[in-house]
Amino acid sequence: MEPKHADVRRDAVATAALIVIRRALVEGVPVTREGLVEAASITLGASQDDASQELDAVAQGFGVSALE
């Protein structure tokens, strides 16, 4: 069974968040919205504007208000 589009997008956003957390813990890189958008852009294969919108949509789906 092929995963749903929403599941794939959610997983890509989760992957981006884990990348940012790992870089913060291991490399001491500060956690910023810009860093999260950049990572999400890569994992989603999307523009930074689209990645930012997707981040907010996924966050809101988990009951977290917009990340801005």
ZALODREN-458988 format. One record per atom (N, C-alpha, C): atom name; residue in one letter; chain; x negated, y negated, z; residue number from 1. Coordinates in steps of 0.05 Angstrom, whole numbers. Each point is the difference from the previous one (the first is absolute). Layout:
BEGIN
(CA; a; A; (X; Y; Z); NUM)
...
END
This chain:
BEGIN
(N; m; A; (-17; 23; 0); 1)
(CA; m; A; (17; -23; 0); 1)
(C; m; A; (-18; -25; 0); 1)
(N; e; A; (6; -18; -17); 2)
(CA; e; A; (-15; -25; -3); 2)
(C; e; A; (9; -20; 21); 2)
(N; p; A; (-19; -14; 13); 3)
(CA; p; A; (7; -20; 21); 3)
(C; p; A; (16; -23; -12); 3)
(N; k; A; (17; -12; 16); 4)
(CA; k; A; (16; -23; -8); 4)
(C; k; A; (-19; -24; -3); 4)
(N; h; A; (8; -18; -18); 5)
(CA; h; A; (-15; -24; -5); 5)
(C; h; A; (-5; -16; 26); 5)
(N; a; A; (21; -2; 17); 6)
(CA; a; A; (-2; -15; 25); 6)
(C; a; A; (-21; 13; 18); 6)
(N; d; A; (0; 27; 1); 7)
(CA; d; A; (-20; 14; 17); 7)
(C; d; A; (-28; -5; -10); 7)
(N; v; A; (-4; 0; -26); 8)
(CA; v; A; (-27; -6; -11); 8)
(C; v; A; (-9; -28; 8); 8)
(N; r; A; (18; -19; -3); 9)
(CA; r; A; (-7; -28; 7); 9)
(C; r; A; (-6; -3; 30); 9)
(N; r; A; (17; 13; 16); 10)
(CA; r; A; (-4; -1; 29); 10)
(C; r; A; (-27; 12; 7); 10)
(N; d; A; (-7; 23; -12); 11)
(CA; d; A; (-25; 13; 6); 11)
(C; d; A; (-24; -17; -9); 11)
(N; a; A; (3; -14; -23); 12)
(CA; a; A; (-21; -18; -9); 12)
(C; a; A; (-5; -23; 20); 12)
(N; v; A; (22; -11; 10); 13)
(CA; v; A; (-2; -21; 20); 13)
(C; v; A; (-13; 10; 26); 13)
(N; a; A; (8; 24; 8); 14)
(CA; a; A; (-12; 12; 24); 14)
(C; a; A; (-30; 5; -4); 14)
(N; t; A; (-7; 9; -24); 15)
(CA; t; A; (-29; 4; -6); 15)
(C; t; A; (-15; -26; 2); 15)
(N; a; A; (11; -21; -11); 16)
(CA; a; A; (-13; -26; 1); 16)
(C; a; A; (-3; -9; 29); 16)
(N; a; A; (20; 4; 17); 17)
(CA; a; A; (-2; -8; 28); 17)
(C; a; A; (-22; 16; 14); 17)
(N; l; A; (-2; 26; -6); 18)
(CA; l; A; (-21; 16; 12); 18)
(C; l; A; (-27; -8; -9); 18)
(N; i; A; (-3; -8; -25); 19)
(CA; i; A; (-26; -9; -10); 19)
(C; i; A; (-8; -25; 15); 19)
(N; v; A; (18; -19; 4); 20)
(CA; v; A; (-6; -25; 14); 20)
(C; v; A; (-7; 6; 29); 20)
(N; i; A; (15; 18; 13); 21)
(CA; i; A; (-6; 7; 28); 21)
(C; i; A; (-27; 13; 2); 21)
(N; r; A; (-6; 18; -18); 22)
(CA; r; A; (-26; 14; 0); 22)
(C; r; A; (-23; -20; -3); 22)
(N; r; A; (3; -19; -19); 23)
(CA; r; A; (-21; -20; -4); 23)
(C; r; A; (-4; -17; 25); 23)
(N; a; A; (22; -6; 14); 24)
(CA; a; A; (-1; -16; 24); 24)
(C; a; A; (-15; 15; 22); 24)
(N; l; A; (7; 26; 3); 25)
(CA; l; A; (-12; 16; 22); 25)
(C; l; A; (-29; 7; -6); 25)
(N; v; A; (-6; 8; -24); 26)
(CA; v; A; (-27; 10; -7); 26)
(C; v; A; (-19; -22; -8); 26)
(N; e; A; (10; -19; -16); 27)
(CA; e; A; (-17; -20; -12); 27)
(C; e; A; (2; -27; 14); 27)
(N; g; A; (20; -3; 18); 28)
(CA; g; A; (4; -26; 13); 28)
(C; g; A; (12; -21; -17); 28)
(N; v; A; (12; 7; -23); 29)
(CA; v; A; (13; -19; -17); 29)
(C; v; A; (26; -9; 12); 29)
(N; p; A; (5; -26; 2); 30)
(CA; p; A; (25; -10; 12); 30)
(C; p; A; (24; 10; -16); 30)
(N; v; A; (22; 5; 15); 31)
(CA; v; A; (25; 7; -13); 31)
(C; v; A; (14; -25; -8); 31)
(N; t; A; (5; -4; -25); 32)
(CA; t; A; (14; -23; -10); 32)
(C; t; A; (22; 8; -20); 32)
(N; r; A; (19; -17; -4); 33)
(CA; r; A; (20; 5; -20); 33)
(C; r; A; (-12; 2; -28); 33)
(N; e; A; (-20; -17; -5); 34)
(CA; e; A; (-13; 0; -26); 34)
(C; e; A; (-13; 27; -5); 34)
(N; g; A; (-14; 11; 21); 35)
(CA; g; A; (-13; 26; -3); 35)
(C; g; A; (20; 22; -4); 35)
(N; l; A; (23; -2; 14); 36)
(CA; l; A; (21; 21; -4); 36)
(C; l; A; (12; -2; -27); 36)
(N; v; A; (5; -24; -10); 37)
(CA; v; A; (11; -3; -27); 37)
(C; v; A; (-19; 10; -21); 37)
(N; e; A; (-26; -5; 4); 38)
(CA; e; A; (-20; 10; -19); 38)
(C; e; A; (-1; 30; -1); 38)
(N; a; A; (0; 13; 24); 39)
(CA; a; A; (0; 29; 1); 39)
(C; a; A; (26; 11; -12); 39)
(N; a; A; (22; -12; 6); 40)
(CA; a; A; (26; 9; -11); 40)
(C; a; A; (1; -3; -30); 40)
(N; s; A; (-12; -21; -10); 41)
(CA; s; A; (-1; -5; -29); 41)
(C; s; A; (-14; 24; -14); 41)
(N; i; A; (-22; 8; 13); 42)
(CA; i; A; (-15; 23; -11); 42)
(C; i; A; (15; 26; 1); 42)
(N; t; A; (11; 6; 24); 43)
(CA; t; A; (14; 26; 4); 43)
(C; t; A; (26; 1; -16); 43)
(N; l; A; (13; -23; -4); 44)
(CA; l; A; (24; 0; -15); 44)
(C; l; A; (-5; -3; -30); 44)
(N; g; A; (-23; -9; -8); 45)
(CA; g; A; (-6; -5; -28); 45)
(C; g; A; (17; -23; -10); 45)
(N; a; A; (3; -21; 18); 46)
(CA; a; A; (18; -22; -6); 46)
(C; a; A; (-15; -26; 3); 46)
(N; s; A; (12; -22; -9); 47)
(CA; s; A; (-11; -26; 5); 47)
(C; s; A; (1; -7; 29); 47)
(N; q; A; (-15; -19; 9); 48)
(CA; q; A; (1; -8; 28); 48)
(C; q; A; (27; -11; 8); 48)
(N; d; A; (13; -14; -18); 49)
(CA; d; A; (27; -10; 7); 49)
(C; d; A; (20; 23; 4); 49)
(N; d; A; (-1; 19; -18); 50)
(CA; d; A; (17; 24; 2); 50)
(C; d; A; (-6; 16; 25); 50)
(N; a; A; (-26; 3; 6); 51)
(CA; a; A; (-9; 15; 23); 51)
(C; a; A; (10; -14; 26); 51)
(N; s; A; (-2; -27; 0); 52)
(CA; s; A; (10; -15; 24); 52)
(C; s; A; (30; 5; 4); 52)
(N; q; A; (15; -1; -21); 53)
(CA; q; A; (29; 5; 2); 53)
(C; q; A; (6; 28; 9); 53)
(N; e; A; (-15; 19; -10); 54)
(CA; e; A; (3; 28; 8); 54)
(C; e; A; (-7; 4; 30); 54)
(N; l; A; (-21; -12; 9); 55)
(CA; l; A; (-8; 1; 28); 55)
(C; l; A; (23; -10; 18); 55)
(N; d; A; (11; -23; -7); 56)
(CA; d; A; (22; -11; 15); 56)
(C; d; A; (24; 18; 0); 56)
(N; a; A; (7; 12; -23); 57)
(CA; a; A; (23; 17; -2); 57)
(C; a; A; (-3; 25; 17); 57)
(N; v; A; (-24; 12; -1); 58)
(CA; v; A; (-5; 24; 16); 58)
(C; v; A; (1; -7; 30); 58)
(N; a; A; (-13; -22; 7); 59)
(CA; a; A; (0; -9; 28); 59)
(C; a; A; (28; -4; 10); 59)
(N; q; A; (16; -13; -15); 60)
(CA; q; A; (28; -5; 7); 60)
(C; q; A; (16; 26; 2); 60)
(N; g; A; (-7; 19; -17); 61)
(CA; g; A; (13; 27; 2); 61)
(C; g; A; (-5; 14; 26); 61)
(N; f; A; (-23; -7; 13); 62)
(CA; f; A; (-7; 11; 26); 62)
(C; f; A; (9; -18; 23); 62)
(N; g; A; (14; -21; -7); 63)
(CA; g; A; (9; -18; 21); 63)
(C; g; A; (-20; -21; 9); 63)
(N; v; A; (-21; -4; -16); 64)
(CA; v; A; (-20; -20; 5); 64)
(C; v; A; (6; -24; -17); 64)
(N; s; A; (1; -24; 12); 65)
(CA; s; A; (7; -23; -16); 65)
(C; s; A; (-23; -5; -20); 65)
(N; a; A; (5; -17; -19); 66)
(CA; a; A; (-19; -7; -21); 66)
(C; a; A; (-27; -5; 12); 66)
(N; l; A; (-21; 7; -14); 67)
(CA; l; A; (-27; -2; 10); 67)
(C; l; A; (-13; -28; -4); 67)
(N; e; A; (16; -19; -8); 68)
(CA; e; A; (-11; -27; -4); 68)
(C; e; A; (3; -16; 25); 68)
END
